[in-house]
Amino acid sequence: MSLDLNALKKAELHIHLEGSLEPELMLRLAQRNGIALPYDSVEALRAAYDFGNLQDFLNLY
């Protein structure tokens, strides 16, 4: 008997926030929840994703 791993159900056990929160989603969530962000467009927020150091990263998230 062989086991077909592709047929088994999968679950996400570990996910990084920064890998799952795209700028578009961040802006939509902020708008939906009435939270003001210091970015006025997807492009401005995407530019903020160019981290220079750990503190820049922590400030964004």
N, C-alpha and C positions, 0 to 999 in steps of 0.2 A: 504494500500500500504506500503510495507517495502522497506527500503533503503539498498542496498548491498554495504557497504563501500569498499569491496575488488574490486568491479567493477569500482570504481571511479578512474580517473586519479590522479596521485600524483605529487608533485613538492618538490624539496629540498629547504627549506626555510632558513636553517641555517646549515652551515657545518664548521668545524674547520680544518684549513690547516693541522695541525699536524696529524689529523686523516685520511687525504686523501692523503698525500704525503709520500708514502712508499720510502725507500732508493733506490730501483731499479728505480723508476720513477724519483727521484731527480737526480740520476747519468745520466740517459738517457737525461733528459731535459738539464742538464748542458753540456753534450757532444754535443748535437744537437745545442746548442746556443753558443758554444765556451767559456764556463765559466769554469775556473779551480777551482776545489774543493780541500780542504786539505785531501781528503779521496781517497785512491787508489782502494778500492773495496767495494762491498756491505757489506761485513762483518765488515769492518772498520767503515763505516757509521752507520751501525746498532748498533755497540758498542757505538757510540756517542749519540745514542738515550737514553742511560742510564743516565738521567740527575741527577746531584747532587743538583742543586738549580735552581732558576728561571733564573739567568744569564746564566747558561749553556744552558738552553732551548732557550733563546733569541739569544744567539750567533749562535746557529745552524740554527735557522729560520730567 
